[in-house]
Amino acid sequence: MTNLTRTLADAQERHAQETAIVYRLYTEDKPGLVDLVKRYVPGATLFYGIGLYDGHVEAARVIEIVGTLADLQSIVHLAGDIRVTNAQTSVLVTWARVSVLNVTAPQGNS
């Protein structure tokens, strides 16, 4: 087994029980959304889509944040800020527990 494969296998065993919370915020795509998200969290992924809200088609964004249960309050504040700043009727927030494995380079390697 190669060193990288062994390192990955070790990491899988050590972190197999680690869990995180994936938060998703569903909103209309408006300018400045990335800057707004950056105020609340250090990392997120934003997906583009087409949404239907109240029978109307709109450009949509799904903001996905991997965090912990302790992040819920910040996520709710972010959703509220998005709703007010972008004049939204609502911002839907969902969350689910997930298993995580962060594949990184071994120490000393780049």
N, C-alpha and C positions, 0 to 999 in steps of 0.2 A: 504494500500500500504506500503511495507517495506521501510525502510530508503534508502537502496541501489537503489531500484526501483524509489523512488521519486528523489533521487540525479541524476540518469540517465535521468529521464524525464526532470528535470530542465536543465541539461546540453544540452539535445537535443533542448530545446526551446531557450536557450541562444546562441547556436552555430549553429543553423539550417541554418543561412545565411552565415556562414564562408565559404570561398572558398580558395582553394590552386591551385597550378599548379603542375601537375604530369609530370615530365620530364622522358623520356626514351631514353637511348643511346644504340644503337645496334652495337656490335663489335665482333670481333673474340676473343675467350677465349685464353689469353696469360698469362704467369706467371707475377706476380707483379701488376695485375690489381687492386686488392683491395687496395694496398698501394697507388697507383696512385689516386684512387677515394678519399681516406682519406685526401689527400692534399687539396682537393677542397671543400668537404662537410662533415658535422659532422655525417650524417646518410644517408644510402642508402640500397636498397635491390638488390642483384645480382642474377639473374636467369640464370640457365644453359639451353642450347638448342642446336639444330642442325640447322645450317644456310646454306643457299645457296647464294653464291655470285659469280656472273659472271659464273654461271653454275657449280661451284665447291662446294662440301660439306665441311663444316668446323665446328669445335666446336665453339659455339657461346655463348655470354653473353649479357643479357639485364640488364642494370643498371637503376633502377627506383629510382627517387629522388622526394620527396614531398617537395615543397618549395613555393616561391612566384615569381611573375613576375620579381622582382628585382634580382632574382638569375640567370636570363638568361645569363648574361655575364659570370659568373663563369662556368656555364654549357657549354657554347661554348668554353671557354678556356680549360676545362676538355676534351672535345671531341677532340680539337686540340692536346692536350698533348698525349692522347691515340693514336691518328692517327700517330703522329711522333714517339713516343716511341715504339709502336708496329709495325711500318712499314706498316700501313694499307693504302689502297687506299682511304677509306672513313670511317667515323663514322657517322651513321645516328642519328639525334636528332629529337625527336617528343615531343610535349607538349600539354596538354589539361587542361582546368579548371575543377575542381572537387569540390564537397562539402566534407567537412571534419567534423568528430566528433571524438574527442580523448577521449576514455573512460579511465578514471584514477581512482585511489582510492580516496575516500573522504579525506579531510584534517585530519591529525591525525591518520589515519588508514594505515596499511601497507599491 
